[in-house]
Amino acid sequence: MIWLIGLGGSLGAAARYFLGAFVKKHFNRFGSFPLGTFIINITGSYLLGVLLKLQVENSLSAWIWFFLGIGFCGAYTTMSTFGYEVIELLKAKKWLVAASYIVITVILGLLAAGLGLYL
């Protein structure tokens, strides 16, 4: 199973990188708000909620859970980048952007995961 987690993780990390770069290139008008990481974390939370529901209901094979749930979502979503971006916003004295980013990410991340879990 470790190979499935590693393969899923490498694909999740690549997806995170390419989506983040795409958003940064095409949607940079959002100023200092880290839109790429925000989108990644919200979509990853939703996907993990869907996968968790399927896994809990025994509708998901163990190998798919290891590959997508643990591997892909674990590497796709990025708490470390979120933390880094918050610190950078605080160092730049962008208090409102930092606070908004924290609150919106946490609330929408939980709602997205819940939506995925209960749909």
C-alpha positions in Angstrom: 0.0 0.0 0.0 2.9 2.4 0.6 3.6 2.5 -3.2 0.0 3.5 -3.8 0.3 6.3 -1.3 3.6 7.4 -2.8 2.2 7.4 -6.4 -0.9 9.2 -5.3 1.2 11.7 -3.4 3.4 12.4 -6.3 0.4 13.0 -8.6 -1.2 15.2 -5.9 1.9 17.3 -5.5 2.2 17.7 -9.3 -1.5 18.7 -9.6 -1.0 21.2 -6.7 2.0 22.8 -8.5 0.4 23.0 -11.9 -2.9 24.4 -10.6 -1.2 26.9 -8.4 1.0 28.1 -11.3 -2.1 28.3 -13.6 -4.0 30.4 -11.1 -1.1 32.6 -10.4 -0.6 33.2 -14.1 -4.2 33.8 -15.1 -5.8 35.2 -12.0 -3.2 37.5 -10.5 -5.7 40.4 -10.2 -6.6 39.3 -6.7 -3.6 41.2 -5.3 -1.9 39.6 -2.3 -4.6 37.1 -1.6 -3.1 33.6 -2.2 -5.9 32.4 -4.5 -4.1 29.3 -5.9 -3.5 27.7 -2.5 -7.0 28.7 -1.4 -8.6 26.9 -4.4 -6.4 23.9 -4.0 -7.2 23.5 -0.3 -11.0 24.0 -0.8 -11.2 21.5 -3.7 -9.0 19.1 -1.9 -11.2 19.3 1.2 -14.3 18.6 -0.9 -12.6 15.6 -2.6 -11.4 14.2 0.7 -15.0 14.5 2.1 -16.4 12.6 -0.9 -13.7 9.9 -0.6 -14.2 9.6 3.2 -17.9 9.1 2.8 -17.3 6.4 0.2 -14.7 4.8 2.4 -16.9 4.8 5.5 -19.8 3.3 3.6 -17.4 0.5 2.3 -18.1 1.7 -1.3 -14.5 2.4 -1.9 -11.7 -0.1 -2.4 -8.9 0.1 0.1 -6.4 0.7 -2.6 -8.4 3.7 -4.0 -8.5 5.2 -0.5 -4.8 4.8 0.0 -4.1 6.2 -3.5 -6.5 9.1 -3.6 -7.5 9.8 0.0 -4.2 9.4 1.7 -1.7 9.9 -1.2 -3.3 12.3 -3.6 -5.3 14.5 -1.2 -2.5 14.5 1.4 0.0 16.0 -1.1 -2.5 18.1 -3.1 -3.8 20.0 -0.1 -1.1 22.1 1.6 -1.3 23.3 5.2 2.4 24.2 5.1 2.0 26.6 2.2 -1.1 28.0 3.8 0.9 28.7 7.0 3.8 30.2 5.0 1.5 32.5 3.1 -0.2 33.7 6.2 3.2 34.5 7.8 4.3 36.4 4.7 1.1 38.4 4.7 1.6 39.2 8.4 5.2 40.2 7.8 4.0 42.5 5.0 1.5 44.0 7.5 -1.4 42.9 5.3 -3.5 42.2 8.4 -6.9 42.2 6.8 -5.8 40.0 3.9 -4.1 37.5 6.3 -7.2 37.4 8.7 -9.6 37.0 5.7 -7.4 34.3 4.2 -7.4 32.3 7.5 -11.1 32.7 8.3 -12.3 32.0 4.7 -10.0 29.1 4.2 -10.9 27.4 7.5 -14.7 28.0 7.1 -14.9 27.1 3.4 -12.6 24.1 3.8 -14.8 22.7 6.6 -17.9 23.4 4.6 -16.4 21.8 1.4 -15.4 18.7 3.3 -18.8 18.5 4.9 -20.5 19.0 1.6 -18.4 16.2 0.1 -19.2 14.0 3.1 -22.9 14.5 3.1 -23.8 14.6 -0.7 
